[in-house]
């Protein structure tokens, strides 16, 4: 079964305090669910239409494990801490090759 990669790409952050509250809960929750943080922070370089904003890359054992982590009670609590308007982002789960 191929590994999976969770990619969070932030387009904008309007409430850094809410993002910090989210991160405090999300990191431990995703690690407990088997996630391994590979990269986290502002893009070092952007190309084409890239946005120089926060990006997070997490490795999971499978797509199913990544989805279970997203749906876990701990991560859902982190999403509540982030709130609906603190950041504009997209999360993608991609199967490894």
N, CA, C and O atoms as CSV, one atom per row, in Angstrom:
chain,resi,resn,atom,element,x,y,z
A,1,UNK,N,N,0.840,-1.172,0.000
A,1,UNK,CA,C,0.000,0.000,0.000
A,1,UNK,C,C,0.892,1.244,0.000
A,1,UNK,O,O,1.765,1.368,0.859
A,2,UNK,N,N,0.692,2.162,-0.940
A,2,UNK,CA,C,1.542,3.358,-1.006
A,2,UNK,C,C,1.259,4.322,0.145
A,2,UNK,O,O,0.145,4.392,0.666
A,3,UNK,N,N,2.288,5.051,0.520
A,3,UNK,CA,C,2.133,6.090,1.527
A,3,UNK,C,C,1.262,7.209,0.958
A,3,UNK,O,O,1.003,7.265,-0.244
A,4,UNK,N,N,0.822,8.090,1.838
A,4,UNK,CA,C,0.012,9.232,1.421
A,4,UNK,C,C,0.643,10.499,1.981
A,4,UNK,O,O,1.312,10.469,3.014
A,5,UNK,N,N,0.425,11.596,1.299
A,5,UNK,CA,C,0.990,12.879,1.688
A,5,UNK,C,C,-0.123,13.908,1.793
A,5,UNK,O,O,-0.875,14.144,0.847
A,6,UNK,N,N,-0.202,14.505,2.956
A,6,UNK,CA,C,-1.178,15.545,3.257
A,6,UNK,C,C,-0.474,16.865,3.011
A,6,UNK,O,O,0.568,17.138,3.608
A,7,UNK,N,N,-1.030,17.677,2.145
A,7,UNK,CA,C,-0.457,18.967,1.813
A,7,UNK,C,C,-1.464,20.050,2.181
A,7,UNK,O,O,-2.576,20.080,1.654
A,8,UNK,N,N,-1.070,20.931,3.079
A,8,UNK,CA,C,-1.890,22.088,3.442
A,8,UNK,C,C,-1.229,23.313,2.834
A,8,UNK,O,O,-0.081,23.624,3.154
A,9,UNK,N,N,-1.939,24.006,1.967
A,9,UNK,CA,C,-1.412,25.212,1.331
A,9,UNK,C,C,-2.277,26.394,1.752
A,9,UNK,O,O,-3.475,26.437,1.473
A,10,UNK,N,N,-1.663,27.330,2.413
A,10,UNK,CA,C,-2.372,28.508,2.908
A,10,UNK,C,C,-2.280,29.619,1.875
A,10,UNK,O,O,-1.187,29.964,1.427
A,11,UNK,N,N,-3.411,30.176,1.496
A,11,UNK,CA,C,-3.436,31.314,0.571
A,11,UNK,C,C,-3.317,32.622,1.344
A,11,UNK,O,O,-2.684,33.576,0.891
A,12,UNK,N,N,-3.946,32.646,2.528
A,12,UNK,CA,C,-3.857,33.830,3.373
A,12,UNK,C,C,-4.149,33.432,4.813
A,12,UNK,O,O,-4.826,32.440,5.083
A,13,UNK,N,N,-3.617,34.235,5.729
A,13,UNK,CA,C,-3.853,34.042,7.159
A,13,UNK,C,C,-4.310,35.388,7.705
A,13,UNK,O,O,-3.560,36.364,7.680
A,14,UNK,N,N,-5.547,35.435,8.199
A,14,UNK,CA,C,-6.086,36.694,8.703
A,14,UNK,C,C,-6.107,36.756,10.228
A,14,UNK,O,O,-6.289,37.832,10.798
A,15,UNK,N,N,-5.924,35.616,10.895
A,15,UNK,CA,C,-5.938,35.588,12.359
A,15,UNK,C,C,-4.808,34.685,12.860
A,15,UNK,O,O,-5.032,33.502,13.118
A,16,UNK,N,N,-3.603,35.232,12.998
A,16,UNK,CA,C,-2.457,34.425,13.440
A,16,UNK,C,C,-2.665,33.773,14.808
A,16,UNK,O,O,-2.143,32.684,15.047
A,17,UNK,N,N,-3.406,34.406,15.702
A,17,UNK,CA,C,-3.650,33.819,17.020
A,17,UNK,C,C,-4.500,32.559,16.911
A,17,UNK,O,O,-4.232,31.571,17.596
A,18,UNK,N,N,-5.520,32.583,16.057
A,18,UNK,CA,C,-6.351,31.390,15.846
A,18,UNK,C,C,-5.522,30.294,15.187
A,18,UNK,O,O,-5.688,29.116,15.506
A,19,UNK,N,N,-4.632,30.670,14.271
A,19,UNK,CA,C,-3.763,29.676,13.632
A,19,UNK,C,C,-2.846,29.038,14.670
A,19,UNK,O,O,-2.614,27.830,14.624
A,20,UNK,N,N,-2.327,29.822,15.597
A,20,UNK,CA,C,-1.463,29.274,16.649
A,20,UNK,C,C,-2.247,28.319,17.547
A,20,UNK,O,O,-1.715,27.284,17.949
A,21,UNK,N,N,-3.497,28.644,17.869
A,21,UNK,CA,C,-4.337,27.764,18.682
A,21,UNK,C,C,-4.615,26.463,17.941
A,21,UNK,O,O,-4.605,25.383,18.531
A,22,UNK,N,N,-4.863,26.582,16.643
A,22,UNK,CA,C,-5.082,25.404,15.796
A,22,UNK,C,C,-3.831,24.520,15.791
A,22,UNK,O,O,-3.925,23.310,16.000
A,23,UNK,N,N,-2.670,25.119,15.553
A,23,UNK,CA,C,-1.418,24.362,15.448
A,23,UNK,C,C,-1.097,23.628,16.745
A,23,UNK,O,O,-0.577,22.513,16.721
A,24,UNK,N,N,-1.406,24.255,17.872
A,24,UNK,CA,C,-1.144,23.649,19.173
A,24,UNK,C,C,-1.925,22.341,19.332
A,24,UNK,O,O,-1.444,21.404,19.970
A,25,UNK,N,N,-3.119,22.279,18.758
A,25,UNK,CA,C,-3.945,21.072,18.828
A,25,UNK,C,C,-3.695,20.126,17.649
A,25,UNK,O,O,-3.656,18.908,17.820
A,26,UNK,N,N,-3.528,20.694,16.465
A,26,UNK,CA,C,-3.426,19.881,15.248
A,26,UNK,C,C,-2.154,19.047,15.211
A,26,UNK,O,O,-2.206,17.865,14.872
A,27,UNK,N,N,-1.017,19.635,15.552
A,27,UNK,CA,C,0.253,18.905,15.489
A,27,UNK,C,C,0.232,17.614,16.284
A,27,UNK,O,O,0.483,16.548,15.721
A,28,UNK,N,N,-0.059,17.677,17.578
A,28,UNK,CA,C,-0.108,16.441,18.369
A,28,UNK,C,C,-1.179,15.456,17.891
A,28,UNK,O,O,-0.974,14.243,17.932
A,29,UNK,N,N,-2.309,15.978,17.444
A,29,UNK,CA,C,-3.384,15.103,16.970
A,29,UNK,C,C,-2.956,14.325,15.727
A,29,UNK,O,O,-3.194,13.121,15.627
A,30,UNK,N,N,-2.327,15.014,14.788
A,30,UNK,CA,C,-1.911,14.358,13.540
A,30,UNK,C,C,-0.738,13.407,13.777
A,30,UNK,O,O,-0.661,12.350,13.150
A,31,UNK,N,N,0.162,13.771,14.665
A,31,UNK,CA,C,1.269,12.877,15.012
A,31,UNK,C,C,0.740,11.615,15.687
A,31,UNK,O,O,1.186,10.508,15.384
A,32,UNK,N,N,-0.211,11.784,16.602
A,32,UNK,CA,C,-0.814,10.632,17.293
A,32,UNK,C,C,-1.526,9.704,16.322
A,32,UNK,O,O,-1.642,8.504,16.571
A,33,UNK,N,N,-2.003,10.262,15.216
A,33,UNK,CA,C,-2.701,9.468,14.200
A,33,UNK,C,C,-1.733,8.844,13.197
A,33,UNK,O,O,-2.164,8.257,12.205
A,34,UNK,N,N,-0.431,8.965,13.448
A,34,UNK,CA,C,0.556,8.337,12.577
A,34,UNK,C,C,1.210,9.266,11.577
A,34,UNK,O,O,2.020,8.826,10.761
A,35,UNK,N,N,0.872,10.542,11.626
A,35,UNK,CA,C,1.463,11.491,10.687
A,35,UNK,C,C,2.896,11.834,11.048
A,35,UNK,O,O,3.251,11.933,12.222
A,36,UNK,N,N,3.716,12.016,10.016
A,36,UNK,CA,C,5.113,12.421,10.192
A,36,UNK,C,C,5.295,13.735,9.440
A,36,UNK,O,O,5.191,13.772,8.214
A,37,UNK,N,N,5.567,14.809,10.174
A,37,UNK,CA,C,5.736,16.117,9.540
A,37,UNK,C,C,7.053,16.128,8.770
A,37,UNK,O,O,8.116,15.874,9.338
A,38,UNK,N,N,6.973,16.422,7.481
A,38,UNK,CA,C,8.157,16.467,6.619
A,38,UNK,C,C,8.592,17.897,6.327
A,38,UNK,O,O,9.784,18.161,6.174
A,39,UNK,N,N,7.644,18.817,6.248
A,39,UNK,CA,C,7.952,20.222,5.987
A,39,UNK,C,C,6.831,21.066,6.572
A,39,UNK,O,O,5.660,20.687,6.552
A,40,UNK,N,N,7.232,22.239,7.099
A,40,UNK,CA,C,6.235,23.115,7.697
A,40,UNK,C,C,6.828,24.511,7.748
A,40,UNK,O,O,7.901,24.712,8.317
A,41,UNK,N,N,6.137,25.475,7.158
A,41,UNK,CA,C,6.592,26.856,7.212
A,41,UNK,C,C,6.297,27.598,5.931
A,41,UNK,O,O,5.592,27.103,5.052
A,42,UNK,N,N,6.846,28.790,5.838
A,42,UNK,CA,C,6.673,29.604,4.644
A,42,UNK,C,C,7.515,29.044,3.513
A,42,UNK,O,O,8.628,28.567,3.734
A,43,UNK,N,N,6.986,29.103,2.307
A,43,UNK,CA,C,7.712,28.601,1.140
A,43,UNK,C,C,9.056,29.318,1.006
A,43,UNK,O,O,9.123,30.543,1.115
A,44,UNK,N,N,10.118,28.559,0.772
A,44,UNK,CA,C,11.443,29.141,0.573
A,44,UNK,C,C,11.518,29.841,-0.784
A,44,UNK,O,O,12.151,30.887,-0.923
A,45,UNK,N,N,10.863,29.245,-1.777
A,45,UNK,CA,C,10.853,29.774,-3.136
A,45,UNK,C,C,9.481,29.468,-3.724
A,45,UNK,O,O,8.918,28.403,-3.472
A,46,UNK,N,N,8.943,30.398,-4.505
A,46,UNK,CA,C,7.699,30.125,-5.232
A,46,UNK,C,C,7.953,30.297,-6.716
A,46,UNK,O,O,8.784,31.107,-7.127
A,47,UNK,N,N,7.236,29.536,-7.509
A,47,UNK,CA,C,7.344,29.603,-8.965
A,47,UNK,C,C,5.946,29.689,-9.556
A,47,UNK,O,O,4.960,29.320,-8.918
A,48,UNK,N,N,5.882,30.171,-10.755
A,48,UNK,CA,C,4.637,30.304,-11.506
A,48,UNK,C,C,3.628,31.074,-10.683
A,48,UNK,O,O,3.867,32.251,-10.411
A,49,UNK,N,N,2.525,30.495,-10.271
A,49,UNK,CA,C,1.523,31.259,-9.514
A,49,UNK,C,C,1.540,30.907,-8.032
A,49,UNK,O,O,0.537,31.075,-7.339
A,50,UNK,N,N,2.681,30.420,-7.546
A,50,UNK,CA,C,2.808,30.057,-6.140
A,50,UNK,C,C,2.675,31.262,-5.221
A,50,UNK,O,O,3.024,32.386,-5.582
A,51,UNK,N,N,2.171,31.005,-4.047
A,51,UNK,CA,C,1.994,32.040,-3.035
A,51,UNK,C,C,3.024,31.794,-1.939
A,51,UNK,O,O,3.132,30.683,-1.420
A,52,UNK,N,N,3.769,32.816,-1.595
A,52,UNK,CA,C,4.798,32.671,-0.553
A,52,UNK,C,C,4.112,32.742,0.806
A,52,UNK,O,O,4.130,33.769,1.485
A,53,UNK,N,N,3.518,31.638,1.172
A,53,UNK,CA,C,2.752,31.543,2.398
A,53,UNK,C,C,2.993,30.184,3.028
A,53,UNK,O,O,3.685,29.347,2.448
A,54,UNK,N,N,2.449,29.959,4.170
A,54,UNK,CA,C,2.645,28.729,4.930
A,54,UNK,C,C,2.205,27.497,4.133
A,54,UNK,O,O,1.151,27.494,3.497
A,55,UNK,N,N,3.034,26.457,4.183
A,55,UNK,CA,C,2.738,25.157,3.566
A,55,UNK,C,C,3.159,24.079,4.556
A,55,UNK,O,O,4.185,24.202,5.225
A,56,UNK,N,N,2.358,23.021,4.640
A,56,UNK,CA,C,2.653,21.912,5.541
A,56,UNK,C,C,2.578,20.617,4.742
A,56,UNK,O,O,1.642,20.417,3.968
A,57,UNK,N,N,3.561,19.737,4.928
A,57,UNK,CA,C,3.608,18.435,4.269
A,57,UNK,C,C,3.747,17.357,5.335
A,57,UNK,O,O,4.701,17.363,6.113
A,58,UNK,N,N,2.786,16.426,5.367
A,58,UNK,CA,C,2.770,15.361,6.369
A,58,UNK,C,C,2.657,14.020,5.653
A,58,UNK,O,O,1.846,13.869,4.740
A,59,UNK,N,N,3.459,13.056,6.059
A,59,UNK,CA,C,3.422,11.712,5.492
A,59,UNK,C,C,2.582,10.793,6.380
A,59,UNK,O,O,2.695,10.828,7.606
A,60,UNK,N,N,1.742,9.974,5.752
A,60,UNK,CA,C,0.947,8.956,6.438
A,60,UNK,C,C,1.184,7.613,5.762
A,60,UNK,O,O,1.649,7.557,4.624
A,61,UNK,N,N,0.871,6.558,6.449
A,61,UNK,CA,C,1.056,5.208,5.912
A,61,UNK,C,C,0.145,4.910,4.730
A,61,UNK,O,O,0.472,4.058,3.904
A,62,UNK,N,N,-0.994,5.596,4.632
A,62,UNK,CA,C,-1.941,5.351,3.537
A,62,UNK,C,C,-2.916,6.519,3.436
A,62,UNK,O,O,-3.001,7.355,4.336
A,63,UNK,N,N,-3.640,6.562,2.337
A,63,UNK,CA,C,-4.699,7.555,2.161
A,63,UNK,C,C,-5.736,7.392,3.274
A,63,UNK,O,O,-6.223,8.375,3.833
A,64,UNK,N,N,-6.061,6.149,3.584
A,64,UNK,CA,C,-7.053,5.888,4.620
A,64,UNK,C,C,-6.602,6.417,5.978
A,64,UNK,O,O,-7.405,6.966,6.733
A,65,UNK,N,N,-5.322,6.252,6.286
A,65,UNK,CA,C,-4.784,6.756,7.558
A,65,UNK,C,C,-4.849,8.282,7.603
A,65,UNK,O,O,-5.165,8.857,8.645
A,66,UNK,N,N,-4.556,8.937,6.489
A,66,UNK,CA,C,-4.623,10.401,6.431
A,66,UNK,C,C,-6.063,10.877,6.592
A,66,UNK,O,O,-6.321,11.856,7.293
A,67,UNK,N,N,-6.988,10.195,5.953
A,67,UNK,CA,C,-8.401,10.568,6.085
A,67,UNK,C,C,-8.891,10.343,7.510
A,67,UNK,O,O,-9.649,11.153,8.044
A,68,UNK,N,N,-8.463,9.254,8.123
A,68,UNK,CA,C,-8.845,8.983,9.511
A,68,UNK,C,C,-8.284,10.066,10.435
A,68,UNK,O,O,-8.957,10.481,11.379
A,69,UNK,N,N,-7.071,10.523,10.173
A,69,UNK,CA,C,-6.476,11.593,10.969
A,69,UNK,C,C,-7.289,12.876,10.838
A,69,UNK,O,O,-7.540,13.565,11.827
A,70,UNK,N,N,-7.696,13.189,9.622
A,70,UNK,CA,C,-8.507,14.392,9.394
A,70,UNK,C,C,-9.824,14.311,10.153
A,70,UNK,O,O,-10.276,15.297,10.736
A,71,UNK,N,N,-10.431,13.140,10.143
A,71,UNK,CA,C,-11.736,12.951,10.769
A,71,UNK,C,C,-11.669,12.673,12.270
A,71,UNK,O,O,-12.709,12.563,12.920
A,72,UNK,N,N,-10.474,12.559,12.826
A,72,UNK,CA,C,-10.327,12.227,14.246
A,72,UNK,C,C,-10.887,13.345,15.123
A,72,UNK,O,O,-10.886,14.511,14.729
A,73,UNK,N,N,-11.363,12.985,16.307
A,73,UNK,CA,C,-11.886,14.007,17.222
A,73,UNK,C,C,-10.863,15.093,17.560
A,73,UNK,O,O,-11.219,16.267,17.659
A,74,UNK,N,N,-9.604,14.713,17.737
A,74,UNK,CA,C,-8.572,15.694,18.061
A,74,UNK,C,C,-8.370,16.710,16.953
A,74,UNK,O,O,-8.238,17.905,17.221
A,75,UNK,N,N,-8.344,16.246,15.708
A,75,UNK,CA,C,-8.146,17.183,14.600
A,75,UNK,C,C,-9.387,18.035,14.379
A,75,UNK,O,O,-9.277,19.212,14.036
A,76,UNK,N,N,-10.558,17.458,14.571
A,76,UNK,CA,C,-11.782,18.244,14.432
A,76,UNK,C,C,-11.830,19.353,15.483
A,76,UNK,O,O,-12.341,20.440,15.215
A,77,UNK,N,N,-11.304,19.083,16.664
A,77,UNK,CA,C,-11.204,20.112,17.704
A,77,UNK,C,C,-10.248,21.224,17.264
A,77,UNK,O,O,-10.496,22.401,17.525
A,78,UNK,N,N,-9.156,20.846,16.597
A,78,UNK,CA,C,-8.206,21.835,16.077
A,78,UNK,C,C,-8.874,22.721,15.031
A,78,UNK,O,O,-8.656,23.933,15.015
A,79,UNK,N,N,-9.679,22.130,14.164
A,79,UNK,CA,C,-10.386,22.910,13.142
A,79,UNK,C,C,-11.325,23.913,13.801
A,79,UNK,O,O,-11.441,25.050,13.344
A,80,UNK,N,N,-11.996,23.498,14.873
A,80,UNK,CA,C,-12.876,24.426,15.600
A,80,UNK,C,C,-12.071,25.595,16.165
A,80,UNK,O,O,-12.531,26.737,16.126
A,81,UNK,N,N,-10.876,25.322,16.689
A,81,UNK,CA,C,-10.023,26.386,17.229
A,81,UNK,C,C,-9.595,27.353,16.128
A,81,UNK,O,O,-9.458,28.551,16.376
A,82,UNK,N,N,-9.385,26.843,14.920
A,82,UNK,CA,C,-9.007,27.694,13.791
A,82,UNK,C,C,-10.156,28.615,13.404
A,82,UNK,O,O,-9.943,29.782,13.076
A,83,UNK,N,N,-11.364,28.089,13.445
A,83,UNK,CA,C,-12.524,28.892,13.078
A,83,UNK,C,C,-12.664,29.023,11.578
A,83,UNK,O,O,-11.772,28.628,10.827
A,84,UNK,N,N,-13.785,29.578,11.140
A,84,UNK,CA,C,-14.086,29.616,9.706
A,84,UNK,C,C,-13.369,30.706,8.916
A,84,UNK,O,O,-13.281,30.614,7.692
A,85,UNK,N,N,-12.854,31.736,9.588
A,85,UNK,CA,C,-12.325,32.884,8.848
A,85,UNK,C,C,-10.870,33.223,9.161
A,85,UNK,O,O,-10.379,34.261,8.718
A,86,UNK,N,N,-10.173,32.382,9.908
A,86,UNK,CA,C,-8.808,32.706,10.312
A,86,UNK,C,C,-7.792,32.519,9.196
A,86,UNK,O,O,-6.763,33.195,9.161
A,87,UNK,N,N,-8.087,31.600,8.285
A,87,UNK,CA,C,-7.135,31.317,7.200
A,87,UNK,C,C,-7.892,30.787,5.988
A,87,UNK,O,O,-8.901,30.093,6.110
A,88,UNK,N,N,-7.378,31.135,4.831
A,88,UNK,CA,C,-7.875,30.546,3.585
A,88,UNK,C,C,-6.817,29.549,3.153
A,88,UNK,O,O,-5.664,29.911,2.919
A,89,UNK,N,N,-7.218,28.285,3.049
A,89,UNK,CA,C,-6.244,27.227,2.737
A,89,UNK,C,C,-6.943,26.101,2.012
A,89,UNK,O,O,-8.172,26.035,1.964
A,90,UNK,N,N,-6.150,25.227,1.454
A,90,UNK,CA,C,-6.706,23.978,0.955
A,90,UNK,C,C,-5.819,22.843,1.429
A,90,UNK,O,O,-4.602,22.977,1.558
A,91,UNK,N,N,-6.475,21.719,1.682
A,91,UNK,CA,C,-5.777,20.520,2.125
A,91,UNK,C,C,-5.981,19.469,1.054
A,91,UNK,O,O,-7.101,19.225,0.607
A,92,UNK,N,N,-4.890,18.853,0.652
A,92,UNK,CA,C,-4.946,17.771,-0.347
A,92,UNK,C,C,-4.262,16.546,0.227
A,92,UNK,O,O,-3.220,16.650,0.875
A,93,UNK,N,N,-4.845,15.401,-0.009
A,93,UNK,CA,C,-4.218,14.142,0.370
A,93,UNK,C,C,-3.883,13.436,-0.940
A,93,UNK,O,O,-4.766,13.131,-1.741
A,94,UNK,N,N,-2.596,13.183,-1.141
A,94,UNK,CA,C,-2.109,12.616,-2.397
A,94,UNK,C,C,-1.467,11.277,-2.112
A,94,UNK,O,O,-0.673,11.142,-1.181
A,95,UNK,N,N,-1.816,10.283,-2.920
A,95,UNK,CA,C,-1.213,8.959,-2.779
A,95,UNK,C,C,0.183,8.969,-3.367
A,95,UNK,O,O,0.407,9.485,-4.461
A,96,UNK,N,N,1.130,8.387,-2.619
A,96,UNK,CA,C,2.505,8.291,-3.099
A,96,UNK,C,C,2.639,7.289,-4.240
A,96,UNK,O,O,1.720,6.519,-4.517
A,97,UNK,N,N,3.780,7.311,-4.886
A,97,UNK,CA,C,4.014,6.371,-5.996
A,97,UNK,C,C,5.046,5.333,-5.592
A,97,UNK,O,O,5.381,4.453,-6.385
